[in-house]
Amino acid sequence: MLKNKNLVLGFMLIMLLAFSTGLMAQAYALDFDGTEEYVAADGVCDYITSTFTIETWFNADDVVGSQMIWAINENAKGENILVLGLSDSNIQVWHWNGSSNTALLTGSSTISAGQWYHVALTISGGTVNVFLNGVSEATASKSVTVNNDDWFSLGQEWDTAPSDFYDGKLDEVRVWNDVRTEAEIRSNMCKTLAGNEDGLVAYYKMTDGSGTSLTDNSTNSNTGTLTNMDDTNWVTSGAALGDAGTYDYSTPISVNLASNFGDDVTVGTITGSPVGVQIYRVDSAPNVTTPPAGLDQLSQSHYFGVFIVGGTSPTYTLTYNYDEHPGISNEDNLKLVSRSNNAAANWTDLNADLNTTDNTLIKTGQTGTEYILGSASDNTLPVTLSSFTVQYLDNTPILCWTTQSETSNAGWNIYRGETNEALSNEEAYLLNLSLGLIPGAGTTSLPTDYSFEDFFPVYAGSTYFYWLESVDYSGECEIYGPISLTIPENEWQNPNSPEIPKPYGLHQNYPNPFNPNTEISFMLQESCIGKLSIYNIKGQKIKTIFSNLSIPRDELLIYNWDGKDESGKEVSTGVYYYKLRTDKRDFVRKMILLK
């Protein structure tokens, strides 16, 4: 991001990683009511034996009596092999010995109702260890063997007449076929995973948000089935989760985390002797974007969260160094805004101390919450960019970007360079020089999608950097990026060679070229929600084929486009793009209409 405080830039969201989709930070959890509600995922046990780790975030509505958070069950007899749950305000692990349940270990910390905790259980070499919020709670000696016909369930013990159901919320369930170390548990507990990590065999991010299936976000497709549950069991999660994080469990004094832009938060002046401090960062707009009274806007690019572990009524001083945050035009109007967690309905102005010399907002006496940069007027919003990605398709880089809103946006320029300093060093070149300014949407509060094909030569193994430049009607400009693309060595092929068919993904339309009808088909590896749209060469959307469609996994879907725009008018000869946008990732391909 080029920084120039003389420009009215506005807050915007810039996704810096290729192949990413910018969305609001909508996080879900499953809410169990304690009466015969559970999730079964029998395929999980195919991937674990006597060495494994299971971890999750939980928030119990009731901590009295016995409750089962998750269980591994012997399929043939309907009996428990291993269960993790709560027993009168403590974490407890039970084992079925053939005739009765035996409590292997009981945690030392008291669990409070209505509070989020992270728990991890590791099994290896006859040792059972349970961690709460990244701290070892208890250890027991017991050898446990899981067979591939056993069952994994959430919310209950698997029995012929189960009684100890879970009453509370679950989020971010992970199953590993190895023992996660204490450092690994701490490093990953406050951030989501990619899903392809070594050893990860089942991963329930709770991203579904509705329905009676629980998607496995690992590579193994161990879909869970919700029983006696419906859409009302999907709720907004308040777990302390982000896209990146850092931590300190060694008598923490000061902990710092920066964003990809360069602004950062510091947790310092810590009192109450907490065991650990976690800071996480969410790289998207929050799920609640309404600012508190007296403020006009919140940052749409990112925000931070703090999770304090242990201690006696711990407090800290939060210092937000806003230098390098995109979109600041008037520092005097900046505010530090907070909420308790992602499930909170409102943000609150903290009335933090603003220092425009040090570029900081400081608030003392904090106890663990989420923080976002806010503004009271004069930080206008010309463009709110919610995604900016590049993909390499058919030997050509395809750039896609989406705005959530635009104000007086005349259009776009696209620059490419071979280093991430190329634009500031005046070594980047304008890709749309011959086409002219790519038209913007002017003023709109609706999302707008764009795409652009980089026809300039690229070379295998080389990395290229791209920037977007928005230009408003008065001539003011703003730069977004860079994002990067490395041309793969193993996918480089002669442009005239036939394409190798791939069963998954967005397929090449047929026929191509076409007149006037063509078929667009695709098959995806996981269920998702999607939208299919047609764009002209200027990146303007001309037709929506479908929107908000529930796409099943492993099913070939075929749609016809008749060469007409949204109004029913036939479009002219030329190059067009079709884009499949899902809540998992985006796909783009090119087609040619010849009349």
C-alpha angles and dihedrals in degrees: 000000000000108000120219117154091191090072124079096234109160128207115294141169117241119182107207099189123082120238091030130127120217113223137156112271097260107165124180137198133191114246115208118196098206095247116099097311117133146139122234123201107170097174094067092079091060088076104045134061125159099333120058148118129226121188138171146158114248138182114190120208090196128025099181119111125352123327130175116223094177137346141193108215138195104243098205097055102024090236133136121260097174131355133184117197148118128291115187097323097325135098109247136181121208132192128200110229097187098273108031144009118262123199105233097186143349124210121240097222123087114239116218123207117248095025128112119238135174116224129185128183121197126193123192140136094356093309125118117195129179124198126197116200089342096310124110109249104178143341132212137180113241136130113223126187123192121201127208092246093058124105133236117208139176123215102017148038112257105242139137088254107015118191109166103078124168120256108200147043131306129195138169102016113189131185121193130185091218138053112270112218122231090255092051092050092050094044095053106029096091098041135062122245133234091236098236099079118139111269096014108129102164130019124179108187091171090231095141095087093189143027133053099278125088110211119225106222093195122090094264104071096223093168115195124220120222114221123201087356135111141170091303089068091064109089137165110276124232096189116134097252134142143152096266137012151169134205147190123204097164102094092301116225104162129003125185136190127180132199126235087261096056104254113120147183128227127201107206145147088050119190133184096048100260117197093228146358124214124191119189133183129211112208099206142056114292121256088244110053100168108112122222120265113293094028127096103201150002128220112276095195107064148324139199138237134199125209118188119203121208127321133117110290091320121201134180144183115252116211116189111195101198096184109130094018105140121247105027113146102152116032093186090070098052120121136185110231128189145181133186096249144320092290094059114112097213143040122223130213106236094200088228122185110265119210111183091184094059093030091233142133113202131192126176130204097040121161106189126305145126123282133200134174114250136183138209104216129302093071095093125195110231094158131008105196112199100178140010117179141157128207132185108230128165091351091305133102111236118197120203129182136171130202124203092203140355133201119198091334108168095183152286143285123199123209130191130196140163097237132040089244094051095104096048089044090051090241097118123095131218111251097195096048094120094041097048126220113347103236117252127208095255106216118352139140092205126094114264125198125209135181135184133187118221104218094177116110119273129188132221114262094015124121122220130193125213133199132189121213120196117203121197127206092265092055097254112145136203129192125219124192152323107235119174139219127193114203106231118240096210095050097049110119142157109278089229095054117104118262115251108237115246119196095209129058135031109327128217110269118252127252100024120204091034143177120224107325131045136169122235116198137177143169124200132202095223138031115262146147114264148179127204119203140170122226134189123231090271090061095251117143110238103168139020111208094186138343133203092005119168102233116201120216122252093014123121110229122192127193131181127225116198097198094257130123128231092281093052094254118139113247124226132254112287150090118309135179130218118204128195109199118189136170087254103047145323130259126196133183137172128235136178128225113204121186 
